[in-house]
């Protein structure tokens, strides 16, 4: 059984007293359509395999299994403040977590949506961390901004805040219908910059990661990084819900992105 799991990092988040990692699907014990490090508690994978995979992640982060926290993601915009760990079967319904407690790892599960990890510091230098699940609905309805506002409520100074958008579906792989763009234009007409014509008539391609970065820049963040990966195209590294759908597969795994104050 492999513990050779892999994760990606942002250079700007290192040496900060905080662990962070965008884990790929490599390593782990799941098989079939879930092959690799499937950490999706809501998937139909064997729960023992999922638990073992999450245990490998917790080990890499340096926390006990029960302190690697996930939520029941609902494609909304709520950010939940973590005070203490909760049982896996009592996960709050939200799409972002914020924490200022050491030794607790907060995580987001994705399979094409954008995982966004955040870090900031209080006046006394203590870290505040955040993690957001930014699908198109969450991004449009301000899950990113709500996460940042919640971090500020815990004392993070706005000028200290920074973020990194992890692996997600790329614009070239994200084909949508023409009407998909309308609510984005209604929110801000400059959203048109994140759509380009598709080779398929009546369709566009949407730049989810670029849109997330732009929302943070609009908020006033000075340090926003982006990991240029495509979950749809890079099958050996990432799960992709859209790829699974195109293959008529009933399910797929979820990769996990984690941040924790050491």
C-alpha positions in Angstrom: 0.0 0.0 0.0 1.5 3.3 -1.2 2.1 6.3 0.9 4.0 8.0 -1.9 1.5 10.8 -2.2 2.2 14.0 -4.2 1.3 17.6 -3.6 1.9 20.9 -5.3 2.9 24.1 -3.4 3.1 27.8 -4.0 6.5 29.3 -3.3 5.0 32.4 -1.7 3.3 30.3 1.0 6.5 28.5 2.2 8.5 29.4 5.3 5.5 31.0 7.0 4.7 28.6 9.9 1.9 27.2 7.7 1.7 23.9 5.8 -0.2 23.9 2.5 -0.5 21.5 -0.3 -2.6 20.8 -3.4 -2.6 17.0 -3.4 -2.8 15.2 -6.7 -4.4 11.7 -7.2 -1.0 10.0 -7.1 -0.4 7.4 -4.4 -3.3 6.1 -2.3 -5.1 2.8 -2.4 -8.4 3.4 -4.3 -9.0 1.5 -7.6 -11.2 1.6 -10.7 -12.5 5.1 -11.6 -11.2 6.2 -8.1 -7.7 4.9 -8.7 -5.2 6.8 -6.5 -5.6 9.1 -3.6 -9.4 9.6 -3.6 -10.2 11.7 -0.5 -13.9 12.2 -1.3 -16.0 11.2 1.8 -19.2 11.7 -0.3 -18.0 9.5 -3.1 -19.2 5.9 -3.7 -15.7 4.6 -3.2 -14.9 2.0 -0.5 -15.0 4.1 2.7 -12.0 2.2 4.1 -9.9 3.1 1.1 -11.0 6.8 1.4 -10.1 6.8 5.1 -6.7 5.2 4.4 -6.0 7.8 1.7 -7.0 10.7 4.1 -4.7 9.1 6.7 -1.8 9.4 4.3 -2.7 13.1 3.7 -2.9 13.8 7.5 0.5 12.1 8.0 2.0 14.4 5.3 0.4 17.5 6.9 1.5 16.4 10.4 -1.8 16.2 12.1 -3.8 13.3 13.5 -6.6 11.8 11.3 -9.4 13.5 13.3 -7.9 16.9 12.8 -8.0 16.8 9.0 -11.3 18.5 8.4 -13.6 18.6 5.4 -17.0 20.0 4.8 -20.1 19.0 2.9 -19.7 21.3 -0.1 -22.9 22.6 -1.7 -21.6 25.0 -4.5 -22.6 28.0 -2.3 -20.7 30.9 -0.8 -20.8 30.3 3.0 -17.5 30.4 4.9 -17.4 28.5 8.2 -15.1 29.4 11.1 -13.4 26.4 12.6 -13.2 26.4 16.4 -12.6 22.7 17.0 -12.7 19.4 15.0 -15.9 17.6 14.2 -16.8 14.0 13.3 -16.8 13.1 9.7 -20.5 12.5 9.7 -21.2 15.9 11.1 -19.5 18.0 8.5 -21.0 21.5 8.2 -22.6 22.5 4.9 -20.4 25.3 3.5 -17.9 25.9 0.7 -15.1 27.5 2.7 -13.3 27.1 6.0 -11.4 29.7 8.0 -9.2 28.9 11.0 -6.7 30.6 13.4 -6.0 27.5 15.6 -2.7 25.6 15.3 -2.8 21.9 14.6 -6.0 21.8 12.6 -5.9 21.1 8.9 -8.7 22.5 6.8 -9.3 21.1 3.4 -11.3 21.4 0.1 -12.2 18.6 -2.3 -12.3 19.2 -6.0 -12.5 17.5 -9.4 -12.4 20.5 -11.8 -13.6 23.3 -9.5 -10.9 25.6 -8.2 -9.4 25.0 -4.8 -8.2 28.3 -3.3 -5.9 28.5 -0.3 -5.5 31.7 1.7 -3.1 33.0 4.4 -2.9 36.2 6.4 -1.5 37.4 9.7 -2.9 39.2 12.7 -1.2 42.3 14.2 0.7 40.0 16.6 2.0 37.9 13.7 -0.2 34.9 14.3 -1.5 33.3 11.1 -5.1 33.0 9.9 -5.8 30.5 7.1 -8.6 29.8 4.7 -9.7 27.3 2.1 -12.4 27.8 -0.5 -14.2 25.6 -3.0 -14.7 27.8 -6.0 -16.8 26.3 -8.7 -18.4 28.7 -11.1 -21.5 29.2 -8.8 -19.4 29.8 -5.7 -17.0 32.2 -7.5 -19.9 34.1 -9.0 -21.7 34.4 -5.7 -18.6 35.6 -3.7 -17.3 32.5 -1.9 -13.8 34.0 -2.3 -14.8 37.4 -0.9 -16.7 35.8 2.0 -13.7 33.8 2.9 -11.5 36.8 3.0 -14.0 38.8 5.0 -14.2 36.0 7.5 -10.4 35.9 7.8 -10.5 39.6 8.6 -13.1 39.0 11.3 -10.6 36.6 12.9 -8.1 39.5 12.9 -6.2 39.0 9.7 -4.9 42.3 8.3 -6.1 43.0 4.8 -2.6 44.0 3.6 -1.2 40.6 4.8 -3.7 38.5 2.9 -2.6 36.3 0.0 -4.0 33.5 -2.0 -3.2 30.7 -4.4 -5.6 29.1 -6.9 -4.8 25.4 -7.3 -5.3 22.9 -10.1 -8.7 23.2 -11.8 -10.2 22.8 -15.3 -8.5 25.1 -17.8 -10.3 27.5 -20.2 -9.6 25.3 -23.2 -11.3 22.4 -21.5 -14.2 24.2 -20.1 -16.9 24.5 -22.8 -20.2 26.1 -21.8 -23.4 27.3 -23.6 -23.7 30.9 -24.6 -26.3 31.6 -22.0 -23.9 30.6 -19.2 -22.2 34.0 -19.5 -25.4 36.1 -18.7 -25.3 36.0 -14.9 -21.6 36.9 -15.0 -22.3 39.9 -17.1 -25.1 40.9 -14.8 -22.7 40.9 -11.9 -20.0 42.8 -13.8 -19.8 43.5 -17.5 -16.0 43.1 -17.5 -16.6 39.4 -16.9 -16.8 39.0 -20.6 -13.0 39.0 -20.6 -13.1 35.5 -19.2 -15.0 33.9 -22.1 -13.8 33.1 -25.5 -15.4 31.7 -28.6 -15.5 27.9 -28.7 -15.0 25.7 -31.8 -18.5 24.4 -31.2 -21.3 26.7 -32.5 -23.4 28.3 -29.7 -20.7 27.7 -27.1 -18.0 29.5 -25.2 -15.0 28.6 -23.2 -14.8 29.9 -19.6 -11.6 30.8 -17.7 -12.5 29.7 -14.1 -9.1 30.2 -12.6 -8.6 33.6 -14.3 -12.0 34.7 -13.0 -11.1 33.7 -9.5 -7.9 35.6 -9.6 -9.8 38.7 -11.0 -12.3 38.5 -8.1 -9.5 38.6 -5.6 -7.8 41.5 -7.4 -11.1 43.4 -7.3 -11.2 42.7 -3.6 -7.8 44.4 -3.2 -5.4 41.4 -2.8 -1.9 42.3 -3.8 -0.5 38.7 -3.8 -2.5 36.2 -5.8 -0.9 33.2 -7.3 -2.1 30.6 -9.8 -0.9 27.0 -10.4 -1.2 26.4 -14.2 -2.6 22.9 -14.2 -5.6 21.4 -16.1 -7.5 18.7 -14.2 -9.4 17.7 -17.3 -6.3 17.0 -19.5 -3.9 15.7 -16.9 -5.6 12.4 -16.1 -2.5 10.8 -14.5 -2.4 13.6 -11.9 -6.0 14.7 -11.3 -9.6 13.6 -11.1 -12.0 15.4 -13.4 -15.8 15.3 -13.1 -16.2 16.6 -16.6 -13.9 14.0 -18.0 -15.8 11.3 -16.2 -19.1 12.7 -17.5 -17.8 12.7 -21.1 -16.9 9.0 -20.7 -20.3 8.2 -19.2 -18.7 7.1 -15.9 -21.0 7.3 -13.0 -18.5 8.8 -10.6 -14.9 10.0 -10.1 -12.6 10.6 -7.2 -11.8 13.9 -5.5 -8.4 15.4 -4.9 -7.8 17.3 -1.6 -6.2 20.7 -1.0 -5.0 21.4 2.6 -3.7 24.2 4.7 -2.8 24.1 8.4 -1.1 26.3 11.0 1.9 24.4 12.4 
